[in-house]
C-alpha cells in the first residue's frame, strides 16, 4: 500500500456501470482520488474516459454503482451542486463567455459557491457593490497567480488559446475547490505552454485534489501521481506512471504493443 492510500479520499468510484441502450460504456469501474493527489484517466478512444468524467461531474447518471465524495460527505452530486460542494471542473475547450472580459469571466466562477457570485452582487442590495469589489479583487489574485493578469480587460476573442486555458482554470479556482477536474488540459497547447501547465497543476495540488482526462501521454506521465487506465469501459490497470508504462495490458491496449 502506498502512502497516498492512507490519505482521505476526495472522490471514489465504487463498481460504477453505465450503458447507453445496448452499449456498455463503463463496466464495474472502481478507483479513487486521494486528498492532494493528481490522478489521470487515460485510455484509447472509446475507452470510457469521458463517460467516467461526466459521471463524476453529475452529467451522467450511472446505471449501477456509487460515486462518493467522502471528504465532502456527499454522493452523486448533480452539476449545480458541484461548486457548493467544493468541486470545480473545466471544459474540454475553454468555455469562456465571449461577451465578457477575462476578469468578468473569472468573477463568474464564484457564482455557484455559497453566498453567490457576480450575478447576485449585481442584482442584490447596495451591499452587493461591496461584494462585487471583493470578487474583482479575488479574481485579480487568481489571474496574477496564473500569470495572466495583464489580460484582465481583454475579451476572450482577443487572447491566445493557451492564455484562455489559464483563464478557464482561474475561473474554476474561484469556486475554492477541494477537487479540481480538468478535461484535456493539454489539448491545443505548445511545448512551452505544456511546461507552464505542468508547473501550474503541480502547484495547485498542494491545496486540492486533481482528476484529469488527457490524451497527451508525455504530459500525463510528468504530472500525475496515479493513473487509471480504461479500455472498452473497464479498468485494465491502476498505478504510478512507472508501473503503468511497463504494464503489458496497457502496452497492448493503449500503445498498440503486444508483448
N, C-alpha and C positions, 0 to 999 in steps of 0.2 A: 504494500500500500504506500503510495507516495504521500509527501507532506501535504499536497493540496487536498487529498481525500479527507483530511481531518478538519478542513475548514467548513463553515456553514455553506449550504447550497443556496445560491441565488435563484437558480432555475433548475427544475427537474422534470424530465420526461419519463413516465413510467408506462411501458407497454402500450405506446400510442400507435393506433392504426387509423388510416384514412383511406376511404375508397370513393371513387367517382364513377358511379354506375358499376360496371363490371371490372373497372381498373383499380387495382390496389396500389395506391401511391405511397403509403407508408405501412409497414407491417411490423408490429411489435417492437417499435423503436424505443429504446431507453438510453438516456445519457443525462449528465448533469453539468452545470456550470457552478463552480465554487466562488466564494467571495474573493474579489480582486484577482480573478483568473481570466485569461483570454482563451476562448475556445473557438476553434474554426470548424465549420461544417463544410465538407468537401465531397466530391464525387463527380462522376461523369454526367453529361447532360441526361436529364430524365431520371436521375438517381433519387429524387425526392427532397433535395435541399430546400427549394423554395417552398414546398408544401410544409416541411418541418418549421421553417421560419415563419410562415403565415399562421401556423398553429400556435407558435409561441407568442405571436403578436395578437392573437384573438381573431384574425381574419378568416380562419378556417377552423371549424369545429371538428374534433376527432370523432370517429365512429365508436372508438373504444379507447380506454386508457386514461391517464391522468396527467395534466400539465400543472405543476405547482410552482409557486414562488415562495419557498419555505422561509427565506429571510424576511419576507413581507407578510407572511401568514395568509397568502391568497392563492387561489387556484382558478384556472380557466378564465383569465381576465379577458374582458371584451376590449376592443380598440379604444373606446372612450374612457376606459378605466385605467389604461396603462400609465399615463402621466401622473395621475393622483397616487398611483401605487409605486411610483419611483422607477418606471420602466420607460425608456426612450428608444426610438428607432429612427434610422434614416432610410430613405428610399433608394432604389437601385440607381436612379439618376440623381438629381439634386432636389427636385420638387419645390423650388422656391416660388414665391408669389411674384409674378412678373411686374405687377404694377406698384410694388412696394420696394422701398430702398433696402439695401443689405441690413442696415440697422433695424428697420421695422420688421424685416423677416425674422431676425434673431429675437426681437422682443416678442413676436407672436408665439415663439416656442414656449413661453411661460403660461399660455392660455389655459392649458389643461391641468396645471398643478393647483393644489389647494390655495384659495384666495384669489383665483382668477388671474388674468393676464392683461394683455393690451386692450382687448375689446371692452372688458369690464371697466378698465380705468378710463376709457374714452367716453363710455356711456353712463358712468356712475356719477355720484355726487362730487362736490368740489374736492373732496379728499382724493378723488381719482386722479387729479392733476399731480398730486404728490406721488401717488403710486406710479404714474406714468414716468415721472422723472427718475424714480428709483429703478424702474425697469430699463430705462435708457442707460443708466449708469452701469447696471448689471450686464446688459447686452454689450456695452463697450468693453467691459472687463473680459468677456468671453472672446470678443473679436481680437482684443490685444493678446489674449492667451494663445490664440491660434495664429497670431502674426498677420492679421488681415484688417486691422482697424482702419487703415488708410482708405479702404473701400466702403466705409460705413454709409456714405451718402450716395453711392452708385446704385443703379438698377441692375438686377441680375443679368440682363442682356448685355451690359457693358463691362463684365468682368470675365477673366479666363475661367475655363471649366474647373481647373484644379482649385482655384480660389472659391468658386461656387460650392465645391465639395466641402471645403473647410467651413464655409458659412452654414451649410446644412448641419454639420456637426455642432457648430456653435449654437444653432437653434435648438438642437436636441439637448445640449447641455443646460439650456435654460430651464429644463424640466427637473434639474438637480437629481439625475437618476442614480440609482444603485446598480442598475443593469442597463447597459447601452447595447443595442442590437444594430449591427451595420450590415446592410445588404450590398455586397460587392463594392466595398470602399475603394478598391484599387482600379476599378474599370475606368478607362479613359485617361489615366494619369501617365505622365512620362517618368523616366527613371529618377530624376531629382525630386519630383512630387511624391513618388512612391517612398523614397527615403524619408521625406518630411512626414508622411503619414505613419510610417513605422515608428518614428520618434514620438509623434503625437499620441498614438494609441498606447504605446508603451508607457508614456507619462500618465495618460488617463486612467489606466488600470490600477494605479496606486490608490484611487479613491472610488472605484466602481468595478463591477464585472463587465466583461465584453464578450458578446457572442457575435460572430460574423460568418456570413456566407461568402465564399470567394472562389474564383477560378484560377487566379494567379498563384501558382504553387510557390514560386520564388518568394513572393510577398508573404504568403502564409507561413512558410517554413521559418522565416526570420522573426516572426511576430508572436505566434501563439504558444501557449503552454501545453495545450492538449488539442488533439484532432479527433473528430468523429467522422468516419468515412461511410458514406451511404452508397449503395448500389442496388438498383431495382427496388427501392423503398425499404431496404433492410440495412442495418448497421453491420458492416463486414469487418470493421476494425476500429479500435479506440486506443489512444496512447499519445505519447510525446512525438514531436516531429521526427526524432531519430528512430523511434520504434516504428512509426508508420512508413518511413521512407524505405525500410527494409522488409516490410510485411509482404509476403508473396501474393496474398489475396488482393492487396492494394495495387501491387505492380501489375497484376493481371487485369484487374477491373478498371483502374483509373489511368494507369500509364500505358496500358496495352502490352505489357511484357508478361509473357507466360513462362515462368521458370520450370 
